[in-house]
Amino acid sequence: MLKTIILIGGPSKGTRFRPLSLDIPKPLFPVAGFPMIHHHIEAASKVPDMKEIIIIGSYQPNDQLSRFLNTMQQDFKILIRYLQEYTALGTGGGMYHFRDQINSGNPNLLFVLNADVCCDFPLQEMIDFQRESSAEFVILGTEVATRQQSLNYGCIAEDKTSHQVKHYVEKPETFVSTTINCGIYLFTPEIFSYIGEAFNKNQESMSFDLDNSTSQMPQEVIRLEQDIFAQQLAGSGKLYVYHTTKFWSQIKSAGAAIYANRHYLNIYRRTHPERLAKSSPEGPIVIDNVFIHPTASVHPSATLGPNVTIGKGVTIGAGVRIRESMVLEGSIVQDHSCILYTIVGWNSMVGQWTRVEGTPNDPNPNKPFAKLDITDLFNTDGRLNPSITVIGSNVQIPSEVIVLNSIVLPHKELNRSYKNQIIL
């Protein structure tokens, strides 16, 4: 029997995802037409003998989350539960806090998936590798293109023959390896004994100095990467890495969501071709991979694609051109507007003959395994770094203006053109 744990963090996380995470928990943000963790749940539900999916985070339960979980249970015919942490406990602390619920039914294997990763989810391949190598614990790993990029991730030094993890460092200061941690793990329940060791160590080393008590992390905060992989399992002969050469990315920012949207749409070609729109004499012109929600209204003269997602209840007017963008639920794009490398938030309106454009921050296509560079919002001169344009929810953009490389917070009514600005 197997179980899957999806770690979704909490409202204190996802700040780089604002303003999109102001209206909806980041794990429910739609990518390629479906909430981010829908792709995780769908992949896990396809694994034979998967009995339960447990979602752990510190978000307050709300109607959005409850409706989503009920829909997922009905669609995939699998038990799904949300367990709320009383505070953010780290990637291992939440698991340990709910260890009795996770271990109920005596599962043989546990998948642990971070919510902000986007990939093909080679879960069955990880199970096969675990059985062949007799590994107790498996990390999904991939390569990065450059040594500099590796410093942004957990780095794995391995035995190239057996794939045993010999050394692990989370976001090292100097180069360790170009093999990085993908944030997807396969464990036996024995992992809880190692997390328990870290918990006991935290208790023993806790400072009871009242003057410094405010600076202490809660003793239950345990990080799988730093406290378990790096300090206990690396070099023990029990931790292995399974390499994937397929697409993998993190969704840390709005720009990363556009990149993930592109690749999930491409995956649909193989897994769900029925989700992709097709050109027809009666419909809009569709170029390559485009998702159009069945309730959306798109004028036949509009041109969409490549890599476009049109959400629920969206209205697209005559002559509109949209490319490498996402238009979220309830929004309206009026006639002859142009949307490029942009996320248009919920219930927003783009006027006629308006151009909304961002700057792609794609990885270098000439370097295999290149990842998205994690750039700061502002450069050293205090100016906004060029990136995709993000339009928050309930924003009104007038006709015949240009919005370029900008971030617009929710409930704004623009009255002119903007370039390289954050509109507060």
N, C-alpha and C positions, 0 to 999 in steps of 0.2 A: 504493500500500500504506500502511496506517495501523497505528500501535501506540498502546497506551494505557499510561500510567504512573500507578500509584496510590501516593500517598505516605502511609504509615501511621504514621510517627513511630516511637516506641520506648517502652520502659517508664518512662523519665524523664518522658514526657508523660502526659496523661490523669489528673493527680492530682485534678482537680476531679470526675472520674468515679468516684472511690472511694466506697464499698467495692466497687462492681460490677467495677472493673478489677483487683481483687486476685485474682480467680479465673480470669480470661480476658483475653487481650489486647483492649484496647478496640475495635479494628477488627472483632473477631469477636463483639462483643456483639450479641445478637439484637434487631432492631427490626422489628416487624410480622411476626414469625415466622421471620426470616432474618437471618444475620449482617450487620452494618452494611455491609461492602464487597461483600456479595452483590448489593446493588442497583446498585452501581457496575459490577460485572462484567457483570451482566445487560444494563445499558444499553449498555455498550461493545460487547458481543458482537453486538448487533443492528445496529451500523453496518456497511454494506457494505464489503468489502475490509479488514476488521479482521483482522490476522494474528496478533497476539500481545498479551497483557496482562502487563506487568511490574510487580510489587509491590516497592517499595523501603522498607526500614525497618531499624531497629536491634534489633528483637526477635530473641532467639535462636530458631532453628528448633526446633519442638516437634511433638509428635504432633497436637495440635489444629490447628495451622496446616497441617501436611502433609496431614491428612485433608480439611480444608476445600478446599485447592487441588486435590487429586485429584478430589473431588466436583465442583468447579466445571468442571474440564476435561472430565469425562464429561458433565455436564449441558449445557454450552454448546458443546462440540466446538471448543474453541479452546485454543491453547497458552498456559499461564499459568506464570510463573516468579516465584520470590521471590529477591530479591538483598539480602543482609544487609550493611548498613554496619558498619564496625568501630567507629564511634561516631556519634552524631547529627551529621549534616553539613548540616542545613538543607534547605530546599525545593529549592535548586538544587545544593547540593554533592553530594547523593546521585546526582542525574542525571549530573553531570559525572564523578563517580567511575566510573560504569558506562556511560559514553558509547559505548564500543566495542560492548557488548552491545546497547544501545538502537539504535545505528545499523546493526547487522548486517542485511543484506537491503535496505539503502537505503530506508527508509520515506519517503514524501512528507510525511506529516503526523504529528504526535504530540499526543495528548490527554494532559494532566496533570490528575489529579483528586486533591484532598485527601480523605482518608478520612472526615473528620468533618463533611462537608457532606451535607445531605439535600435533594433536589429532584427535579424531573421529568427532569433530565439532557437538555436539548435539544441533543444532540450533533450530529445531522444538520443542525439549523438553524444551528449554529455553522459547520459546513463550508460550507453554502450561502452564509452571510454572508461567510465568508473568500474564497470564489471571486468573489462579486459586488464586493467592495470591494478585491480584490487585496492584502489585508492579509497580512503575514508572520506576525503574532502577534495572537491574539485573547484577550481576557479576557471571561468571562461576568460581566455586571454586573446589579445590580438596585437598586431604590430603598429607602431607609429613610424612616420616617414623620417623624422629627424630626432637627434638627441635632445634638442631644445624642447620639442613638443612633449617628449616623455616626462619632463619635469612637472607637467601639469596633472599627472595621473599616478596611480599606484603602480610601481615598477616591480617586475618579477625576474629574478635571476634563477634559471632552472638548469637541471641536467638535460642536455639536448637529446639524450637517448631515451631516458625513462620518463622525462617531463616532470620529475619531482622538483618541487619548489625548494631551492636552497637558501634563498634570501628574498626578503620582501621589504620594500620601503615605500611609504605613502608620500607622494609628492616630494621626492628628494631634492636637495639643494644642488647636488652634483649628479652627473650621469651614472645610472646603475644598469639600465637595460632598455632596449626598445620594445620589449614585451610588456604590455600594460594590462591592468585589471579592467575587465568589462563590467563589473558590478553585477554579475550573475554567478550564483554559486550552487553547488550540489553537495549536501552534507548528509552524513548519517546522524541519528539523534545523539551520538557521542559528542557532538559539538557543544552540547549544553554543559558537559563536565569541564570543558576548557573555558567557556564563558563564566561558569561558576567559580573557577580559579581566579579569573580576573576580578570578579565581583568581591570575593573574599580578600583579595589583595587590596582592592580599593577601600574596603572596610578597615583593614589593618593600618593602612597608611593615611587614613583620614585625619586631618588636623582638627583638634577640638579647641584651638585658639579662637575665642569669640571675636577678637579683633579682626581676624582674617577669614572668618566664616563665610562672609559674603563672596569671597573670591573662589571658594571651593566648588567644583562641579559636584552634582549629586552623585552619591556613591554608586547608583545604578546606571550611570552613563558609561556604556561600554561600546567601543568601536571595534567592529570585526577586523577592520584593516590594520589599525595600529596596535590594538591590545591582544588580538588573537593570532592573525596571520604573522605579523612581524615579530611578536615576542614569544609566541608559543609553538606555532605549527611549522613555520619555515625552518627547513633543515631537520625536521623530525622524521621524515620519510612517510608522513601520512597525508601531506598536502601536495596535490598535483595541479598542473595547468593543462586545460584542453584548448588548443588553438583553433580559432575560426579565421578564415580568410574572406568571409562574407562581410557585407556592410555592417558597420557599428558606429553609433554616435551617441553623445549625450545631448539632452535637451535642457541646457542651462539658461538659455536666453531666447528671446523672440526670434533672432536670426537663426538659431539652431532649430527652431520649430519649422521654419520654411525648408531648411535642409532635410529634416526628418520627413516632412510632408512629401517631398520629392521621392524619397526612397521607399516609403510605405506605398505610395501610388505605383511605383515600379514593381514592388513585391506583389501587388494586386494582379499584375499581368499573369503571374504564375498561380497565385492562390485563390483569387476572387476576380476573374475577368469580368464577371457580371456587374461589379461595382463601378467599372470605368465607363464613361460616356463615349458614345460613338457619333461621328458626323452623319447627318441624314438631311435629305432635301427639306424636311419640315423643321429641323432643329438648328441650333447654332453650329458654327464651324468649330470643330474640336481638333486640336493639334496634340498628338501624343497622349500622355496620361492626364486625365481630368476626371474628378469626382463631382457629380452634381446631385444634390439631395433630391429625392422624388418630389418634394413639396416646393422646390425652388421654381421661379418663373424666369426663363432666359429667352430673350428675344432672338428670333431666328437669324438676325443679321449680326449678332455678337460673335466675336472670335475669342475662344478660350484655349489656353495652353501655350506651351507645355507646363505641366506640374501645377495645376490649379485645383483648389477645393472650393466648392460653392455650398454653403451650409443651408440648414433648414429655413424655409420661408424667405429666402433671399430673392430680390427682384433685380434683374440685370436688363438694362434698357437697350435700345437699338444702337448698333454700331459700336458697342463697348468693346474694348480690347483689354484682356486680362492675361497676365503671364507671371509664372513663378510667384503666386500669391494665394492668400486664403481670405475669403469673404465669409464672415461668421453670421450666425443665425439672425434673421430679421433685418438685415441691412439692405439698403437700396443703392444701386449704382445707376445713375441716370444716363441718358443718351449720350453717346459719343465720348464718354470718359475713357481714360487710360489708366490702368492699375498695374504697376510693375514692382516686383520684389517688395510686397506690402502685405501686412495683415490688417484687414478692416474689421474692427471690433463689432460686438453685438449691437444691433438696432441703430447703426450709424447710417448716414446718408452722404453720398458723394454727388455733387451737382453736375449739370451738363457741361461737356467740353472741359472738364477738369482733369489734370494729370497728377497722379499720386505715385511717387516713385522712390524706391530705396536703392541702396548699393549692396550687391551680393558680397558676402564674405566667405565664399566657398573655399574649400581646401585646394591646394595646388594640384590641378588635374594631371600634371606631368610626374608627380611623385606617388608611387604606389603606397597605399596605407596612410596617406596624408589625412590628418584630422582637422576639424575646424579650429582655428586659432581662437583662444579665449582672450579677447581684447577688453580693455577697460572702456567704460562709457565715454570718458573724456580723455583727450590726449594731454601731453605735457604742457601745452599752451592753454589748457582749460577749455578747449573747444570740443564739441561733440564729434566723436569719431564717426565717419561715414558708415552706415549700416542700413539694414532694412528699415522702412518706415512702418511705424506702429500707430494705428488709429485706435484709441480706446473706445469703450462702449458709449452709445448715445452721443456721438459727435456729429455735428453738422458742418459739412464743407461746402462752400458756395460754388456756384458755376464759374467757369472760366478763370480758375486760379491754378497755381502749381504748388504742391507740397512735396518737398524733396528732402530725403534723409532726416526726417523729423520724427519726434515722439509726441503724440497728442494724448493728454490725459482725458479720462472720461468726462462726459457732460460739458464739452466745450463747443461753442459756436464760432467757427472761424469767419473772418470777414475779409481776408486778403491772402496772398501767397506767403509761404514760409520756406526757409531753406536752412538746414543744419541747426534746428532749434528744438528745445523741449518746450511745449506749450502747456504751461501749468494753469 
